[in-house]
Amino acid sequence: MPAGSPPPGATRETRGVPCWLSLAARDVRAAEEFYGRVLGWCHVPLLGPPGKARSLMLQAGAPVGTISRTTCESGVHAGWMPYFAVDDVDAAVGRLRDRGATVAVGPLATHGGRAAVAAGPEGAVFGLRHHAPDSRWTVGEGPVGRLELHTRDIFAAALFYGGVLGWAGETGENCAVEYVDDQIVVRDGTRTVAALMEGAAPGTEDRYRWHTSFRVADVDAAAAAAVRWGGRVIAPPCGAGARREAVLGDREGVPFTVLAR
């Protein structure tokens, strides 16, 4: 198989498009229960090294992401971490290092191709993958509603991620970026796949990170369930109809937003 080619049956994503989510939890079974009870997800155990519990999370059959066990005992969470699709993970890691970024994991070989994890400006953690583990995964449709980077300087962040991921490159092959309403919006064609926003992330005092929003049938019921199953409500439900949303925290303190379907 030529280098840079997706495996049989896979499709090539637009360069730089978000392609997956993962969460590292100290207690995978407790996380499975929490997200199952609060967001209505189910889980499928995945094969992994001994002692490394790992599950695929699904909502009504649609993939959400993976939860795996972390060995970090510091209590500091990356949260729901996005991966971005690149043609060549090793070359993208080289671009990261050229920009002074910290490469925490990899590049390494996985069952789905090459992957790496890095920390961008202000410590926002993200990953790189050769392609999406599941071609059905997407942002804006299905269970994953929004993906946002909260940062001090959206223009500096756009230059960093654009240079590493190839945003705003050749039309039709790369994500496009646009400044709209005090945000930088990242699009794959007409579909918004990410936004860069100024300010600390929801649920944090001064942290700058990637933040994920998930779709639910009932925002108020999800907020009540979060408290009932050991999490918390960070920002109570607000808005009406399709604009109703709330910021919640899971059992380990990871913040996320729930959006009305």
N, C-alpha and C positions, 0 to 999 in steps of 0.2 A: 504494500500500500504506500503511495507517495507520502512523504512528510507533509503535514499540514492538511491532509485530507480527512474528512470525517469517516468514521467506521461505516460498514455496510448498514443501510437502513436509516442512517442519520441524515439530517439536512443541514446545510451550512447557514448559520445565522448571519444577520447583518453584523459587521465588525463592531465590537464595543457594546453590543446590546446586553442588558442583564439577562442571565440565562438560568439562574438557580438561586435558592436560599438555603442556608444551613444555620442551625443553632447548636452550640455546645453547652450542654447542661451537666451539672454535677450529678443529678438524679434523672436519668432518662425516663424511667418508668413513671415517676411523678410528673414529668413534663408531658408525657403522652396522655396521662389522665387529665391534667389541667386543660390542655388544648382540646382534648376530646370533649370534655364536659362543657367548656366555655364556648368554643368555636364550632363544635360539631364535627371535628376531624376524626378520622380513624387512622390506624397505623399498621404498617406491615414491617415486621422485623427484617433486617438486612444482614447478610453475612459480613463478618469483619474479624479482626484479630481477637484472640481470647481476651476477655475482660473489657472489650471495647464495644459496648452496646450501641446499636445504631438502628434507626427506624426511618422509614419513608412515611411522611404524613400526607393524607389525602382528604379532600373535601368533595363528597359526592362523586368519587372516582377521579377527580382532577388533582394532579400533583401540586403540593404546596412547597415541600422542601424536606430536608432531613434533619433529624435530631440525633446527636451523638454525644457520648460521654466525654467531658473534659477532664484533664488531669490537673488543671490549674486550680489551686486552692486559695488564690488571692481574693476571690469574691468579685473581681472586676470582669464584667461581661462585655464581649463584643456585640452581644445582642443577636438579632437575626441578621446574618451576614450575607450580602449579595455577592454572587459571582458574575463575572462578565466574560463574554465569549471573545476570544482572540484567535487569529489564525495560527500563531506560534507563541506558545506560553513562554518558552525560554527567551525569545527575542523581547517579549513584553517585560519579562523580569529584568532583562538588561536595561530597558528604558526606565524602569522603576529605579534601579540602582544609579543610573546616570543622574536621576533627579533627587538623589539622596533619601529615597524612601527605604523603610525597613522591610525586608522580606523575611517573614516569620517562618514560613513553611514552603519547601520546595525550591525549584520545580521538582515534582515527583510524578511517577507513573501511577495512575489509578485504573480501575476496570473500565473507566470511560475516557481514558486518554490523559494527557498531561494536565497538571493543576498546580497552583501556588496560592499562598495567602500572604498579604502584605498590609502594612499600615501606611495610609496616605497622609496628606497634610493634617496636622492637629490630631493624629492618631486614629483617624477613622479606618476601621478594618474592612477589607474587601478581598475577594478572591478572583482568580483568573482560571478559566477552563478552556480547553480546546473546543468544546461544544456542550450544548445542554444535555444533561443526563436523560431528559425526557422532552421530546419535541413539542409536547402539549403545554409545557410550562410557559406562562406569559405574564406580563404586568398589565393591569387595566382590564383584563377579562378573566373571569374565573375568580378563584379565592384570593389572589394577590391584587389588591386594589391600587396601591401607590408605593413608590420607592423614592425616598427623599434623602439627600445629603444635607445635613445642617452644618454650617461652616461659618467662619468669621468673614471670609472673602470669597464670594461666589466666582469672581472673575479669575482669581488665582487658582481656585479649585478646578474651574473649567479648563484652564491651560494645562494643569497637571494631568487630569484624567483624559482630556482630549489628546495630549501627547502620548500617553501610555496606551490608551485604548483605540486611538485612531478616529475619534469623533471628528465630524466635519471634514472628512476626506472625500474620496471620489463618490459622487452622487450615486445612490442606489446600492452601494456596498458598505457604507459607513453610516452610523447614526448622525443626525443633524442636530445642531444646537441653535437655540434662539432665546433672546432676552425678552421676557414677557412678564409684565406686572411685578417687577422687582425680583423675578426669579430667572434662572437659566433653565430652560426646558430642553430635555433631550428626547428626540423623536426617532422612531424607526418608521419611515414613511409618514403617514398621518397619525400614527399611534404614539402617544406620550409614554415613554418607558422609565423616565426618571426626571427629577427636578433638583436643582441646587438652590438652597435657601439660606439666607443669613440668620444667624442666631443659634443658640444651644438647642439640642434635640429635646423633644417632648419627654417629660419624665426625668430629666437630668438638670442639675443646677448649672453646670457650666461645661458639659461635655459636647463635643462636636463629633457626630457619627452618622452613619446611615440608619434610617428609620423606616420601618415597614408598616403598611396599613393592610389589614385583611377585611374581606367582605363577610358580613354575617346577615342572617335573616332578620334579626331583631337586636339592635344596638343596646337597648335598655336591658333586655334579658341577658345579653352577654356581660354587661357591667355587673349585674346582680350575681351572675354565676361566678364571675372572677373573684368576688369577695367570698362567696360561699365555698369556693374550692381553693382558698389559700392565697389568692392574689390580692390586688387592690385596684381601686379606681383612682387614677392620677388626675384626670380631667373628666368631670361627669358628662353624660350625654348632652349634646346641644345640637341645634339645627333641626330642620323639619324634613320629612320625606326622604328623598334620596340623598339629601345633604346632612342627614343626622350622623353623628360620629362621637366617639369617646376615646380617651387615651387610658389604657389599662396597663397593669404590671403583672407579670406571672409570679409564680411561687419563689423564683430566685431573683426577682426584681427587674427582669428584662421588660422594658416598656415597648408597647406596640399600640397602634390605633386600630379600632374597629369602625368600619364604614357600613352604612346601609346598602343593601343590594339594590 
